[in-house]
Amino acid sequence: MSIQVNNITKIYGTQKALNTISFEVSGNEIVGFLGPNGAGKSTMMKILTCYIPPTSGSAKVFGFDIAEQSIEVRKHIGYLPEHNPLYLDMYVKEFLEFVGGIYKLKNIKTRVAEMIDMTGLQVEQNKKIGALSKGYRQRVGLAQAMIHNPKVLIMDEPTTGLDPNQLDEIRALIKSLGKEKTVMLSTHIMQEVEAICDKVIIINKGEIVANDETQKLRRNQTRQIITVEFDKAVSENQLQTIPHIEQVKMLQNNIWQLISTSTEDVRKEVFNFAVANNLSVLTLNREEQKMEDVFKELTKSS
């Protein structure tokens, strides 16, 4: 396993930020680490990258213990924190060469050139970091996280500040990195999770509420949203007699939204209802469960 977390707890004063968290991440996969603001995502990432110690529990990165072998852990991890710390008075190439020197890389200039090309910094490479837009500063942060070719990449909100074109480029980069590295990232963009993550861990109030493959997690949530249009009027009370239907909402004349948490496909029941009431069904659609719906359902108590 690339990452092993066993019963990690973190307490700040009287506040328990993490409560006996345990999970594993295997190699060559992209894991979305999700949760509402204040759920404990950044705290967990800081513990894994040895920036802060846990109150109790243990964790290993590529077999190295975060408490006993923190230097080895840092050698194998690339980290992009939420608030990207950069030296604003340094030039892009100068900064990346400085970081490469810290890692004692050979052929630093060659590696810096590779990172500039990989992260799309060619046009901005001779500027001071302080003169860059937020999006390009984020690219510099990505470049420094990857410059030593780590086996594990941990990124807290890596696409913050990127425009739509930059988003596509960086997502494609992260997806390609996931073929040869372990990538763990947090984000609030659910479309991003669906587009690039193989697995999702959702944390809420310091505890894990979901840990599964992205597609399985979506399938296992049973909330169904049905949109149906009839050829003539029908009442809300009538629709509430359909088995397994829990909520009914009129969208337009004769067009209704029906919500169910049944594991059965309720479209059959809707069709049977129409036949029994001498109605014709003009349209009948079931919305595909989105990761945003799953996230809201699992964290709604917050």
C-alpha positions, -999 to 999 in steps of 0.1 A, spaced: 0 0 0 12 35 -8 -6 51 22 -18 33 54 -36 53 80 -45 36 113 -68 52 139 -55 87 135 -69 113 159 -60 150 160 -72 173 188 -67 211 188 -74 222 223 -109 209 230 -118 204 193 -114 170 178 -105 176 141 -100 139 133 -116 110 152 -99 76 148 -95 78 110 -84 47 91 -80 40 54 -56 27 28 -46 39 -7 -29 15 -31 -4 25 -58 -12 40 -92 -46 54 -84 -62 89 -79 -81 93 -47 -105 122 -41 -104 132 -4 -136 151 1 -156 168 28 -173 201 38 -152 230 51 -138 222 85 -143 184 80 -106 176 87 -92 172 51 -63 196 53 -54 183 88 -52 148 75 -30 159 46 -7 178 69 -3 148 91 6 125 61 32 150 49 47 153 84 39 190 88 20 183 120 19 152 143 -13 133 152 -26 133 187 -28 95 185 -27 67 159 -1 60 131 4 62 94 28 50 68 38 62 34 54 35 12 62 16 44 78 46 62 63 57 95 54 94 96 66 96 132 98 75 132 109 80 96 96 115 86 126 124 64 121 92 43 84 100 41 91 135 28 115 121 1 86 101 -13 59 128 -12 52 158 -33 29 182 -15 8 212 -28 -10 227 2 -42 247 0 -24 280 5 5 277 -20 36 290 -3 60 306 -28 89 330 -28 73 359 -47 106 378 -53 121 348 -71 118 340 -108 100 309 -118 130 290 -131 151 303 -102 126 290 -76 123 256 -92 161 253 -94 162 263 -57 137 235 -48 156 210 -69 187 219 -50 170 212 -17 163 177 -30 199 174 -43 187 165 -78 212 158 -105 208 177 -138 186 203 -121 182 225 -152 170 196 -173 144 186 -146 133 222 -143 128 225 -180 107 193 -179 85 206 -151 80 240 -169 69 221 -200 47 196 -181 28 224 -162 25 248 -191 47 275 -176 67 282 -208 54 317 -214 58 327 -178 91 310 -169 112 342 -169 88 362 -147 89 368 -110 64 346 -92 49 378 -76 39 390 -111 20 358 -120 -17 353 -119 -32 330 -93 -36 303 -118 0 304 -129 12 305 -93 -8 273 -88 11 258 -117 44 267 -101 32 250 -69 24 219 -89 58 220 -106 77 222 -72 56 193 -58 66 171 -87 101 182 -94 118 154 -73 96 127 -90 78 115 -58 59 83 -56 30 100 -38 14 133 -47 -8 150 -21 -26 181 -33 -50 203 -14 -74 221 -39 -49 218 -68 -71 235 -94 -79 266 -73 -78 298 -95 -75 281 -128 -96 292 -158 -116 266 -177 -89 259 -203 -62 256 -176 -86 233 -156 -87 209 -185 -49 209 -189 -42 203 -152 -68 176 -149 -53 158 -178 -19 161 -162 -32 147 -129 -49 119 -147 -17 109 -165 3 111 -132 -22 87 -117 -10 60 -141 24 58 -124 20 75 -90 -4 76 -61 -23 108 -62 -45 121 -33 -63 153 -38 -90 174 -21 -114 194 -41 -149 210 -38 -155 205 -76 -175 174 -79 -172 173 -117 -135 171 -111 -139 140 -89 -161 123 -115 -136 131 -143 -103 120 -127 -107 101 -94 -106 63 -93 -117 62 -56 -134 86 -32 -130 90 6 -156 114 21 -149 128 56 -175 146 77 -169 161 111 -136 143 115 -150 108 106 -150 88 73 -186 84 60 -177 68 26 -147 50 12 -152 33 -22 -145 34 -59 -161 64 -75 -186 46 -97 -196 21 -70 -202 49 -46 -225 66 -71 -244 33 -78 -248 24 -41 -266 56 -33 -303 47 -39 -318 82 -43 -337 83 -76 -350 114 -93 -377 107 -119 -391 133 -143 -424 123 -159 -448 141 -183 -484 129 -186 -509 138 -214 -534 153 -189 -537 166 -154 -530 145 -124 -530 155 -87 -501 154 -62 -522 131 -39 -526 106 -67 -489 105 -75 -481 99 -38 -500 66 -40 -473 52 -63 -452 27 -44 -418 38 -32 -424 75 -41 -415 98 -12 -415 133 -26 -436 148 -54 -430 182 -70 -447 198 -100 -422 213 -125 -447 225 -151 -482 217 -162 -485 179 -163 -447 176 -157 -437 161 -123 -405 153 -104 -407 122 -83 -381 112 -57 -375 78 -42 -348 61 -22 -359 26 -32 -334 1 -46 -361 -9 -72 -364 10 -105 -395 30 -98 -401 38 -134 -420 5 -136 -444 17 -109 -449 51 -126 -458 33 -158 -482 10 -141 -498 40 -123 -503 57 -157 -520 26 -172 -543 22 -141 -554 58 -144 -558 59 -182 -529 83 -186 -504 84 -215 -467 89 -205 -451 115 -229 -417 115 -213 -401 94 -185 -365 100 -174 -344 89 -145 -315 112 -136 -281 96 -132 -268 99 -96 -241 126 -96 -212 127 -71 -226 161 -59 -258 143 -49 -239 116 -31 -217 142 -13 -247 162 -1 -265 131 11 -236 119 31 -227 152 46 -261 169 50 -259 168 88 -232 194 86 
